[in-house]
Amino acid sequence: MPVKVDMSGLDRFKNNLKKLSGEHIIPLTELLPDNFMTQYTDFPTLQAMVDAAGVNDPEEIKAEAFSQFVADHTRFDNWTEMLTKGYAEYAKRTLES
């Protein structure tokens, strides 16, 4: 009895994996979309969190004060941990698309 194997899912996975290789600029709104923000933070959007933190300059996001704000208002201990989780979920979404 001949067996047919559908490899289209594997091909799609390989193509999606290529999208993640190399260097990319990923907008923060894609890395931390609204559903991520509502699940892990006290805010509905990244913009709402940045506004509440009083960030006026993108460089302020790298400051210890913002990392402390993240610790106080999210499920993460710091900004780096939040970004790491955001990237992990972004990678998963990309591979599954």
Gaussian input, Z-matrix of N, CA and C with variables (Angstrom, degrees):
# hf/3-21g

backbone

0 1
 N
 C     1     B1
 C     2     B2     1     A1
 N     3     B3     2     A2     1     D1
 C     4     B4     3     A3     2     D2
 C     5     B5     4     A4     3     D3
 N     6     B6     5     A5     4     D4
 C     7     B7     6     A6     5     D5
 C     8     B8     7     A7     6     D6
 N     9     B9     8     A8     7     D7
 C    10    B10     9     A9     8     D8
 C    11    B11    10    A10     9     D9
 N    12    B12    11    A11    10    D10
 C    13    B13    12    A12    11    D11
 C    14    B14    13    A13    12    D12
 N    15    B15    14    A14    13    D13
 C    16    B16    15    A15    14    D14
 C    17    B17    16    A16    15    D15
 N    18    B18    17    A17    16    D16
 C    19    B19    18    A18    17    D17
 C    20    B20    19    A19    18    D18
 N    21    B21    20    A20    19    D19
 C    22    B22    21    A21    20    D20
 C    23    B23    22    A22    21    D21
 N    24    B24    23    A23    22    D22
 C    25    B25    24    A24    23    D23
 C    26    B26    25    A25    24    D24
 N    27    B27    26    A26    25    D25
 C    28    B28    27    A27    26    D26
 C    29    B29    28    A28    27    D27
 N    30    B30    29    A29    28    D28
 C    31    B31    30    A30    29    D29
 C    32    B32    31    A31    30    D30
 N    33    B33    32    A32    31    D31
 C    34    B34    33    A33    32    D32
 C    35    B35    34    A34    33    D33
 N    36    B36    35    A35    34    D34
 C    37    B37    36    A36    35    D35
 C    38    B38    37    A37    36    D36
 N    39    B39    38    A38    37    D37
 C    40    B40    39    A39    38    D38
 C    41    B41    40    A40    39    D39
 N    42    B42    41    A41    40    D40
 C    43    B43    42    A42    41    D41
 C    44    B44    43    A43    42    D42
 N    45    B45    44    A44    43    D43
 C    46    B46    45    A45    44    D44
 C    47    B47    46    A46    45    D45
 N    48    B48    47    A47    46    D46
 C    49    B49    48    A48    47    D47
 C    50    B50    49    A49    48    D48
 N    51    B51    50    A50    49    D49
 C    52    B52    51    A51    50    D50
 C    53    B53    52    A52    51    D51
 N    54    B54    53    A53    52    D52
 C    55    B55    54    A54    53    D53
 C    56    B56    55    A55    54    D54
 N    57    B57    56    A56    55    D55
 C    58    B58    57    A57    56    D56
 C    59    B59    58    A58    57    D57
 N    60    B60    59    A59    58    D58
 C    61    B61    60    A60    59    D59
 C    62    B62    61    A61    60    D60
 N    63    B63    62    A62    61    D61
 C    64    B64    63    A63    62    D62
 C    65    B65    64    A64    63    D63
 N    66    B66    65    A65    64    D64
 C    67    B67    66    A66    65    D65
 C    68    B68    67    A67    66    D66
 N    69    B69    68    A68    67    D67
 C    70    B70    69    A69    68    D68
 C    71    B71    70    A70    69    D69
 N    72    B72    71    A71    70    D70
 C    73    B73    72    A72    71    D71
 C    74    B74    73    A73    72    D72
 N    75    B75    74    A74    73    D73
 C    76    B76    75    A75    74    D74
 C    77    B77    76    A76    75    D75
 N    78    B78    77    A77    76    D76
 C    79    B79    78    A78    77    D77
 C    80    B80    79    A79    78    D78
 N    81    B81    80    A80    79    D79
 C    82    B82    81    A81    80    D80
 C    83    B83    82    A82    81    D81
 N    84    B84    83    A83    82    D82
 C    85    B85    84    A84    83    D83
 C    86    B86    85    A85    84    D84
 N    87    B87    86    A86    85    D85
 C    88    B88    87    A87    86    D86
 C    89    B89    88    A88    87    D87
 N    90    B90    89    A89    88    D88
 C    91    B91    90    A90    89    D89
 C    92    B92    91    A91    90    D90
 N    93    B93    92    A92    91    D91
 C    94    B94    93    A93    92    D92
 C    95    B95    94    A94    93    D93
 N    96    B96    95    A95    94    D94
 C    97    B97    96    A96    95    D95
 C    98    B98    97    A97    96    D96
 N    99    B99    98    A98    97    D97
 C   100   B100    99    A99    98    D98
 C   101   B101   100   A100    99    D99
 N   102   B102   101   A101   100   D100
 C   103   B103   102   A102   101   D101
 C   104   B104   103   A103   102   D102
 N   105   B105   104   A104   103   D103
 C   106   B106   105   A105   104   D104
 C   107   B107   106   A106   105   D105
 N   108   B108   107   A107   106   D106
 C   109   B109   108   A108   107   D107
 C   110   B110   109   A109   108   D108
 N   111   B111   110   A110   109   D109
 C   112   B112   111   A111   110   D110
 C   113   B113   112   A112   111   D111
 N   114   B114   113   A113   112   D112
 C   115   B115   114   A114   113   D113
 C   116   B116   115   A115   114   D114
 N   117   B117   116   A116   115   D115
 C   118   B118   117   A117   116   D116
 C   119   B119   118   A118   117   D117
 N   120   B120   119   A119   118   D118
 C   121   B121   120   A120   119   D119
 C   122   B122   121   A121   120   D120
 N   123   B123   122   A122   121   D121
 C   124   B124   123   A123   122   D122
 C   125   B125   124   A124   123   D123
 N   126   B126   125   A125   124   D124
 C   127   B127   126   A126   125   D125
 C   128   B128   127   A127   126   D126
 N   129   B129   128   A128   127   D127
 C   130   B130   129   A129   128   D128
 C   131   B131   130   A130   129   D129
 N   132   B132   131   A131   130   D130
 C   133   B133   132   A132   131   D131
 C   134   B134   133   A133   132   D132
 N   135   B135   134   A134   133   D133
 C   136   B136   135   A135   134   D134
 C   137   B137   136   A136   135   D135
 N   138   B138   137   A137   136   D136
 C   139   B139   138   A138   137   D137
 C   140   B140   139   A139   138   D138
 N   141   B141   140   A140   139   D139
 C   142   B142   141   A141   140   D140
 C   143   B143   142   A142   141   D141
 N   144   B144   143   A143   142   D142
 C   145   B145   144   A144   143   D143
 C   146   B146   145   A145   144   D144
 N   147   B147   146   A146   145   D145
 C   148   B148   147   A147   146   D146
 C   149   B149   148   A148   147   D147
 N   150   B150   149   A149   148   D148
 C   151   B151   150   A150   149   D149
 C   152   B152   151   A151   150   D150
 N   153   B153   152   A152   151   D151
 C   154   B154   153   A153   152   D152
 C   155   B155   154   A154   153   D153
 N   156   B156   155   A155   154   D154
 C   157   B157   156   A156   155   D155
 C   158   B158   157   A157   156   D156
 N   159   B159   158   A158   157   D157
 C   160   B160   159   A159   158   D158
 C   161   B161   160   A160   159   D159
 N   162   B162   161   A161   160   D160
 C   163   B163   162   A162   161   D161
 C   164   B164   163   A163   162   D162
 N   165   B165   164   A164   163   D163
 C   166   B166   165   A165   164   D164
 C   167   B167   166   A166   165   D165
 N   168   B168   167   A167   166   D166
 C   169   B169   168   A168   167   D167
 C   170   B170   169   A169   168   D168
 N   171   B171   170   A170   169   D169
 C   172   B172   171   A171   170   D170
 C   173   B173   172   A172   171   D171
 N   174   B174   173   A173   172   D172
 C   175   B175   174   A174   173   D173
 C   176   B176   175   A175   174   D174
 N   177   B177   176   A176   175   D175
 C   178   B178   177   A177   176   D176
 C   179   B179   178   A178   177   D177
 N   180   B180   179   A179   178   D178
 C   181   B181   180   A180   179   D179
 C   182   B182   181   A181   180   D180
 N   183   B183   182   A182   181   D181
 C   184   B184   183   A183   182   D182
 C   185   B185   184   A184   183   D183
 N   186   B186   185   A185   184   D184
 C   187   B187   186   A186   185   D185
 C   188   B188   187   A187   186   D186
 N   189   B189   188   A188   187   D187
 C   190   B190   189   A189   188   D188
 C   191   B191   190   A190   189   D189
 N   192   B192   191   A191   190   D190
 C   193   B193   192   A192   191   D191
 C   194   B194   193   A193   192   D192
 N   195   B195   194   A194   193   D193
 C   196   B196   195   A195   194   D194
 C   197   B197   196   A196   195   D195
 N   198   B198   197   A197   196   D196
 C   199   B199   198   A198   197   D197
 C   200   B200   199   A199   198   D198
 N   201   B201   200   A200   199   D199
 C   202   B202   201   A201   200   D200
 C   203   B203   202   A202   201   D201
 N   204   B204   203   A203   202   D202
 C   205   B205   204   A204   203   D203
 C   206   B206   205   A205   204   D204
 N   207   B207   206   A206   205   D205
 C   208   B208   207   A207   206   D206
 C   209   B209   208   A208   207   D207
 N   210   B210   209   A209   208   D208
 C   211   B211   210   A210   209   D209
 C   212   B212   211   A211   210   D210
 N   213   B213   212   A212   211   D211
 C   214   B214   213   A213   212   D212
 C   215   B215   214   A214   213   D213
 N   216   B216   215   A215   214   D214
 C   217   B217   216   A216   215   D215
 C   218   B218   217   A217   216   D216
 N   219   B219   218   A218   217   D217
 C   220   B220   219   A219   218   D218
 C   221   B221   220   A220   219   D219
 N   222   B222   221   A221   220   D220
 C   223   B223   222   A222   221   D221
 C   224   B224   223   A223   222   D222
 N   225   B225   224   A224   223   D223
 C   226   B226   225   A225   224   D224
 C   227   B227   226   A226   225   D225
 N   228   B228   227   A227   226   D226
 C   229   B229   228   A228   227   D227
 C   230   B230   229   A229   228   D228
 N   231   B231   230   A230   229   D229
 C   232   B232   231   A231   230   D230
 C   233   B233   232   A232   231   D231
 N   234   B234   233   A233   232   D232
 C   235   B235   234   A234   233   D233
 C   236   B236   235   A235   234   D234
 N   237   B237   236   A236   235   D235
 C   238   B238   237   A237   236   D236
 C   239   B239   238   A238   237   D237
 N   240   B240   239   A239   238   D238
 C   241   B241   240   A240   239   D239
 C   242   B242   241   A241   240   D240
 N   243   B243   242   A242   241   D241
 C   244   B244   243   A243   242   D242
 C   245   B245   244   A244   243   D243
 N   246   B246   245   A245   244   D244
 C   247   B247   246   A246   245   D245
 C   248   B248   247   A247   246   D246
 N   249   B249   248   A248   247   D247
 C   250   B250   249   A249   248   D248
 C   251   B251   250   A250   249   D249
 N   252   B252   251   A251   250   D250
 C   253   B253   252   A252   251   D251
 C   254   B254   253   A253   252   D252
 N   255   B255   254   A254   253   D253
 C   256   B256   255   A255   254   D254
 C   257   B257   256   A256   255   D255
 N   258   B258   257   A257   256   D256
 C   259   B259   258   A258   257   D257
 C   260   B260   259   A259   258   D258
 N   261   B261   260   A260   259   D259
 C   262   B262   261   A261   260   D260
 C   263   B263   262   A262   261   D261
 N   264   B264   263   A263   262   D262
 C   265   B265   264   A264   263   D263
 C   266   B266   265   A265   264   D264
 N   267   B267   266   A266   265   D265
 C   268   B268   267   A267   266   D266
 C   269   B269   268   A268   267   D267
 N   270   B270   269   A269   268   D268
 C   271   B271   270   A270   269   D269
 C   272   B272   271   A271   270   D270
 N   273   B273   272   A272   271   D271
 C   274   B274   273   A273   272   D272
 C   275   B275   274   A274   273   D273
 N   276   B276   275   A275   274   D274
 C   277   B277   276   A276   275   D275
 C   278   B278   277   A277   276   D276
 N   279   B279   278   A278   277   D277
 C   280   B280   279   A279   278   D278
 C   281   B281   280   A280   279   D279
 N   282   B282   281   A281   280   D280
 C   283   B283   282   A282   281   D281
 C   284   B284   283   A283   282   D282
 N   285   B285   284   A284   283   D283
 C   286   B286   285   A285   284   D284
 C   287   B287   286   A286   285   D285
 N   288   B288   287   A287   286   D286
 C   289   B289   288   A288   287   D287
 C   290   B290   289   A289   288   D288

   B1=1.4414
   B2=1.5342
   B3=1.3184
   B4=1.4684
   B5=1.5316
   B6=1.3148
   B7=1.4543
   B8=1.5164
   B9=1.3246
   B10=1.4625
   B11=1.5188
   B12=1.3179
   B13=1.4470
   B14=1.5234
   B15=1.3098
   B16=1.4638
   B17=1.5233
   B18=1.3270
   B19=1.4612
   B20=1.5270
   B21=1.3347
   B22=1.4656
   B23=1.5301
   B24=1.3152
   B25=1.4617
   B26=1.5202
   B27=1.3271
   B28=1.4566
   B29=1.5259
   B30=1.3200
   B31=1.4696
   B32=1.5284
   B33=1.3214
   B34=1.4698
   B35=1.5267
   B36=1.3378
   B37=1.4600
   B38=1.5311
   B39=1.3284
   B40=1.4637
   B41=1.5242
   B42=1.3199
   B43=1.4694
   B44=1.5230
   B45=1.3173
   B46=1.4669
   B47=1.5228
   B48=1.3214
   B49=1.4562
   B50=1.5262
   B51=1.3213
   B52=1.4727
   B53=1.5273
   B54=1.3300
   B55=1.4662
   B56=1.5277
   B57=1.3293
   B58=1.4598
   B59=1.5316
   B60=1.3190
   B61=1.4645
   B62=1.5253
   B63=1.3202
   B64=1.4546
   B65=1.5197
   B66=1.3149
   B67=1.4627
   B68=1.5177
   B69=1.3216
   B70=1.4649
   B71=1.5196
   B72=1.2908
   B73=1.4554
   B74=1.5233
   B75=1.3141
   B76=1.4646
   B77=1.5200
   B78=1.3208
   B79=1.4705
   B80=1.5314
   B81=1.3177
   B82=1.4661
   B83=1.5224
   B84=1.3290
   B85=1.4660
   B86=1.5358
   B87=1.3311
   B88=1.4659
   B89=1.5267
   B90=1.3198
   B91=1.4574
   B92=1.5265
   B93=1.3295
   B94=1.4662
   B95=1.5314
   B96=1.3300
   B97=1.4731
   B98=1.5337
   B99=1.3017
   B100=1.4666
   B101=1.5324
   B102=1.3338
   B103=1.4672
   B104=1.5310
   B105=1.3236
   B106=1.4667
   B107=1.5265
   B108=1.3183
   B109=1.4638
   B110=1.5283
   B111=1.3237
   B112=1.4637
   B113=1.5250
   B114=1.3243
   B115=1.4613
   B116=1.5315
   B117=1.3238
   B118=1.4621
   B119=1.5283
   B120=1.3241
   B121=1.4620
   B122=1.5302
   B123=1.3122
   B124=1.4604
   B125=1.5329
   B126=1.3247
   B127=1.4634
   B128=1.5290
   B129=1.3410
   B130=1.4631
   B131=1.5353
   B132=1.3205
   B133=1.4681
   B134=1.5247
   B135=1.3214
   B136=1.4617
   B137=1.5222
   B138=1.3163
   B139=1.4612
   B140=1.5257
   B141=1.3152
   B142=1.4638
   B143=1.5277
   B144=1.3252
   B145=1.4629
   B146=1.5232
   B147=1.3111
   B148=1.4688
   B149=1.5288
   B150=1.3219
   B151=1.4672
   B152=1.5260
   B153=1.3368
   B154=1.4650
   B155=1.5280
   B156=1.3190
   B157=1.4721
   B158=1.5233
   B159=1.3222
   B160=1.4588
   B161=1.5182
   B162=1.3185
   B163=1.4670
   B164=1.5257
   B165=1.3294
   B166=1.4607
   B167=1.5262
   B168=1.3185
   B169=1.4572
   B170=1.5289
   B171=1.3374
   B172=1.4723
   B173=1.5323
   B174=1.3075
   B175=1.4625
   B176=1.5311
   B177=1.3308
   B178=1.4664
   B179=1.5282
   B180=1.3279
   B181=1.4620
   B182=1.5299
   B183=1.3098
   B184=1.4692
   B185=1.5311
   B186=1.3135
   B187=1.4684
   B188=1.5245
   B189=1.3113
   B190=1.4564
   B191=1.5306
   B192=1.3280
   B193=1.4693
   B194=1.5306
   B195=1.3302
   B196=1.4654
   B197=1.5251
   B198=1.3185
   B199=1.4538
   B200=1.5354
   B201=1.3221
   B202=1.4597
   B203=1.5252
   B204=1.3366
   B205=1.4622
   B206=1.5298
   B207=1.3149
   B208=1.4693
   B209=1.5218
   B210=1.3195
   B211=1.4696
   B212=1.5320
   B213=1.3218
   B214=1.4690
   B215=1.5278
   B216=1.3360
   B217=1.4721
   B218=1.5191
   B219=1.3314
   B220=1.4646
   B221=1.5240
   B222=1.3084
   B223=1.4668
   B224=1.5300
   B225=1.3293
   B226=1.4599
   B227=1.5241
   B228=1.3181
   B229=1.4637
   B230=1.5197
   B231=1.3537
   B232=1.4619
   B233=1.5305
   B234=1.3287
   B235=1.4575
   B236=1.5277
   B237=1.3285
   B238=1.4667
   B239=1.5207
   B240=1.3119
   B241=1.4625
   B242=1.5347
   B243=1.3108
   B244=1.4679
   B245=1.5212
   B246=1.3167
   B247=1.4700
   B248=1.5238
   B249=1.3208
   B250=1.4642
   B251=1.5257
   B252=1.3261
   B253=1.4665
   B254=1.5276
   B255=1.3296
   B256=1.4605
   B257=1.5152
   B258=1.3390
   B259=1.4609
   B260=1.5211
   B261=1.3145
   B262=1.4654
   B263=1.5293
   B264=1.3233
   B265=1.4673
   B266=1.5265
   B267=1.3425
   B268=1.4629
   B269=1.5315
   B270=1.3380
   B271=1.4673
   B272=1.5238
   B273=1.3078
   B274=1.4779
   B275=1.5266
   B276=1.3308
   B277=1.4808
   B278=1.5206
   B279=1.3327
   B280=1.4674
   B281=1.5239
   B282=1.3122
   B283=1.4649
   B284=1.5176
   B285=1.3164
   B286=1.4603
   B287=1.5150
   B288=1.3228
   B289=1.4777
   B290=1.5129
   A1=108.10
   A2=117.84
   A3=120.57
   A4=110.89
   A5=114.42
   A6=120.95
   A7=108.76
   A8=116.64
   A9=121.70
   A10=108.59
   A11=115.16
   A12=120.21
   A13=108.38
   A14=115.54
   A15=120.64
   A16=108.57
   A17=117.19
   A18=122.96
   A19=112.21
   A20=117.95
   A21=120.15
   A22=111.69
   A23=117.23
   A24=119.66
   A25=111.46
   A26=116.50
   A27=120.74
   A28=110.75
   A29=116.46
   A30=120.24
   A31=110.78
   A32=116.76
   A33=120.62
   A34=110.40
   A35=116.66
   A36=121.24
   A37=110.55
   A38=117.61
   A39=121.66
   A40=110.82
   A41=116.88
   A42=120.50
   A43=111.31
   A44=117.05
   A45=120.60
   A46=111.01
   A47=117.28
   A48=121.18
   A49=110.76
   A50=116.72
   A51=121.08
   A52=111.05
   A53=116.66
   A54=120.81
   A55=111.36
   A56=117.14
   A57=121.22
   A58=113.09
   A59=116.62
   A60=117.92
   A61=110.73
   A62=115.76
   A63=120.70
   A64=111.18
   A65=114.54
   A66=120.25
   A67=110.32
   A68=115.24
   A69=121.86
   A70=109.19
   A71=115.26
   A72=120.75
   A73=105.99
   A74=115.03
   A75=120.90
   A76=107.36
   A77=117.04
   A78=118.90
   A79=110.43
   A80=116.30
   A81=120.46
   A82=111.81
   A83=117.22
   A84=119.41
   A85=111.49
   A86=118.13
   A87=120.65
   A88=110.43
   A89=115.96
   A90=120.84
   A91=110.85
   A92=115.51
   A93=121.94
   A94=109.53
   A95=116.97
   A96=119.54
   A97=111.57
   A98=115.61
   A99=121.54
   A100=112.69
   A101=117.87
   A102=118.56
   A103=111.16
   A104=118.00
   A105=121.80
   A106=109.28
   A107=115.85
   A108=120.84
   A109=111.48
   A110=117.62
   A111=119.56
   A112=111.63
   A113=117.29
   A114=120.59
   A115=112.77
   A116=117.03
   A117=120.28
   A118=115.78
   A119=117.92
   A120=119.21
   A121=110.62
   A122=115.45
   A123=121.38
   A124=111.97
   A125=117.20
   A126=121.37
   A127=111.21
   A128=117.07
   A129=120.11
   A130=113.26
   A131=116.73
   A132=120.58
   A133=109.69
   A134=114.85
   A135=119.68
   A136=110.28
   A137=117.41
   A138=121.36
   A139=110.80
   A140=117.02
   A141=120.54
   A142=110.68
   A143=116.83
   A144=119.64
   A145=111.26
   A146=117.20
   A147=121.63
   A148=109.77
   A149=116.49
   A150=120.24
   A151=111.08
   A152=116.82
   A153=120.67
   A154=111.30
   A155=116.34
   A156=120.85
   A157=111.74
   A158=116.79
   A159=120.51
   A160=113.75
   A161=116.25
   A162=120.59
   A163=108.86
   A164=115.61
   A165=121.20
   A166=112.26
   A167=116.19
   A168=122.35
   A169=107.21
   A170=118.51
   A171=120.50
   A172=113.66
   A173=117.69
   A174=120.66
   A175=111.89
   A176=116.59
   A177=120.76
   A178=111.80
   A179=117.17
   A180=120.92
   A181=110.09
   A182=116.85
   A183=120.95
   A184=112.55
   A185=117.56
   A186=121.75
   A187=111.56
   A188=115.38
   A189=122.34
   A190=111.35
   A191=117.43
   A192=120.55
   A193=110.77
   A194=117.71
   A195=119.79
   A196=109.89
   A197=116.84
   A198=120.01
   A199=110.73
   A200=116.49
   A201=120.31
   A202=110.75
   A203=117.20
   A204=121.63
   A205=109.54
   A206=116.45
   A207=121.13
   A208=110.01
   A209=117.40
   A210=121.11
   A211=111.57
   A212=116.38
   A213=121.01
   A214=113.79
   A215=117.72
   A216=120.44
   A217=114.97
   A218=116.79
   A219=120.22
   A220=109.31
   A221=116.42
   A222=121.80
   A223=110.73
   A224=118.07
   A225=122.97
   A226=110.85
   A227=115.38
   A228=120.92
   A229=113.07
   A230=116.89
   A231=120.54
   A232=109.82
   A233=115.90
   A234=123.45
   A235=111.20
   A236=117.71
   A237=121.00
   A238=110.85
   A239=117.11
   A240=121.18
   A241=110.54
   A242=116.57
   A243=120.86
   A244=110.51
   A245=117.32
   A246=120.96
   A247=111.65
   A248=116.42
   A249=120.71
   A250=110.56
   A251=116.85
   A252=120.59
   A253=110.49
   A254=116.17
   A255=119.89
   A256=111.79
   A257=116.76
   A258=119.25
   A259=110.79
   A260=118.41
   A261=120.98
   A262=110.53
   A263=116.06
   A264=119.25
   A265=111.52
   A266=117.01
   A267=121.17
   A268=109.70
   A269=116.82
   A270=121.22
   A271=110.65
   A272=116.23
   A273=119.98
   A274=110.65
   A275=116.93
   A276=119.85
   A277=110.53
   A278=116.28
   A279=120.46
   A280=110.69
   A281=117.51
   A282=120.90
   A283=112.28
   A284=117.04
   A285=120.68
   A286=113.69
   A287=117.22
   A288=118.70
   A289=112.30
   D1=120.50
   D2=-179.89
   D3=-70.92
   D4=144.74
   D5=179.57
   D6=-114.09
   D7=130.43
   D8=176.44
   D9=-101.50
   D10=133.93
   D11=178.45
   D12=-117.72
   D13=125.26
   D14=178.03
   D15=-88.88
   D16=109.17
   D17=-177.38
   D18=-96.76
   D19=5.02
   D20=-175.97
   D21=-61.70
   D22=-35.35
   D23=178.75
   D24=-64.99
   D25=-39.07
   D26=178.24
   D27=-67.03
   D28=-40.67
   D29=177.82
   D30=-62.77
   D31=-42.73
   D32=178.44
   D33=-63.23
   D34=-42.08
   D35=178.40
   D36=-61.44
   D37=-44.21
   D38=179.11
   D39=-61.78
   D40=-42.16
   D41=178.22
   D42=-65.06
   D43=-41.10
   D44=178.51
   D45=-67.64
   D46=-35.35
   D47=177.38
   D48=-63.01
   D49=-37.17
   D50=177.04
   D51=-61.93
   D52=-32.80
   D53=179.08
   D54=-63.60
   D55=-26.49
   D56=-177.49
   D57=-91.55
   D58=-14.47
   D59=-177.08
   D60=-80.99
   D61=153.18
   D62=-179.13
   D63=83.03
   D64=-171.11
   D65=179.43
   D66=-95.58
   D67=139.52
   D68=-179.96
   D69=-140.64
   D70=151.31
   D71=170.21
   D72=-101.15
   D73=116.41
   D74=-178.56
   D75=-111.96
   D76=118.12
   D77=177.92
   D78=-57.67
   D79=141.09
   D80=-179.92
   D81=-56.66
   D82=-31.89
   D83=-179.89
   D84=-68.82
   D85=-23.24
   D86=174.62
   D87=-84.26
   D88=-34.88
   D89=179.13
   D90=-71.78
   D91=-36.17
   D92=-178.03
   D93=-126.26
   D94=68.81
   D95=-177.64
   D96=-68.30
   D97=170.35
   D98=-175.89
   D99=-54.45
   D100=-41.77
   D101=-178.53
   D102=-66.65
   D103=-32.16
   D104=173.96
   D105=-64.84
   D106=-46.40
   D107=-177.39
   D108=-61.89
   D109=-43.93
   D110=-179.42
   D111=-68.98
   D112=-29.98
   D113=179.85
   D114=-75.95
   D115=-38.35
   D116=-170.59
   D117=-113.02
   D118=-5.84
   D119=-176.47
   D120=-132.06
   D121=177.03
   D122=176.23
   D123=-88.48
   D124=11.48
   D125=-172.35
   D126=-127.01
   D127=149.88
   D128=-179.73
   D129=-79.20
   D130=-22.42
   D131=-177.88
   D132=-144.67
   D133=161.66
   D134=175.01
   D135=-62.87
   D136=-40.46
   D137=179.82
   D138=-60.39
   D139=-41.59
   D140=178.90
   D141=-62.53
   D142=-39.22
   D143=178.99
   D144=-68.15
   D145=-44.04
   D146=179.63
   D147=-62.47
   D148=-42.17
   D149=178.32
   D150=-63.23
   D151=-44.45
   D152=-179.37
   D153=-64.62
   D154=-30.84
   D155=179.02
   D156=-77.67
   D157=-11.28
   D158=-179.34
   D159=75.12
   D160=25.83
   D161=179.62
   D162=-76.62
   D163=123.94
   D164=178.92
   D165=-114.32
   D166=-16.97
   D167=-176.71
   D168=-132.26
   D169=132.09
   D170=-179.59
   D171=-53.06
   D172=-28.76
   D173=179.09
   D174=-64.66
   D175=-24.87
   D176=-179.31
   D177=-66.40
   D178=-22.90
   D179=179.17
   D180=-64.61
   D181=-28.76
   D182=-179.29
   D183=-80.52
   D184=-8.64
   D185=-175.43
   D186=-77.12
   D187=153.38
   D188=178.14
   D189=-60.02
   D190=-34.11
   D191=-179.64
   D192=-61.22
   D193=-39.34
   D194=179.18
   D195=-70.18
   D196=-39.21
   D197=177.89
   D198=-61.04
   D199=-37.78
   D200=176.41
   D201=-67.47
   D202=-38.17
   D203=175.96
   D204=-59.93
   D205=-43.24
   D206=177.14
   D207=-59.53
   D208=-45.83
   D209=179.41
   D210=-60.32
   D211=-36.18
   D212=-177.54
   D213=-78.97
   D214=-25.18
   D215=-170.87
   D216=-124.96
   D217=12.23
   D218=178.10
   D219=-137.69
   D220=-178.97
   D221=176.43
   D222=-88.69
   D223=11.48
   D224=-175.84
   D225=-113.08
   D226=154.92
   D227=179.43
   D228=-80.83
   D229=-19.65
   D230=-179.11
   D231=-166.99
   D232=173.56
   D233=-177.66
   D234=-63.14
   D235=-40.48
   D236=-179.33
   D237=-62.59
   D238=-41.97
   D239=178.33
   D240=-63.53
   D241=-39.65
   D242=178.40
   D243=-64.36
   D244=-45.09
   D245=178.44
   D246=-62.90
   D247=-40.09
   D248=179.79
   D249=-61.43
   D250=-45.47
   D251=178.03
   D252=-65.34
   D253=-40.03
   D254=177.86
   D255=-60.98
   D256=-42.31
   D257=179.05
   D258=-67.27
   D259=-39.89
   D260=179.16
   D261=-59.52
   D262=-43.36
   D263=179.13
   D264=-70.95
   D265=-35.74
   D266=175.94
   D267=-61.38
   D268=-46.05
   D269=179.48
   D270=-61.00
   D271=-43.15
   D272=178.95
   D273=-61.96
   D274=-45.34
   D275=178.94
   D276=-61.12
   D277=-41.54
   D278=-178.46
   D279=-65.22
   D280=-44.01
   D281=-179.75
   D282=-66.87
   D283=-30.73
   D284=-177.81
   D285=-87.15
   D286=-10.42
   D287=-176.23
   D288=-75.65

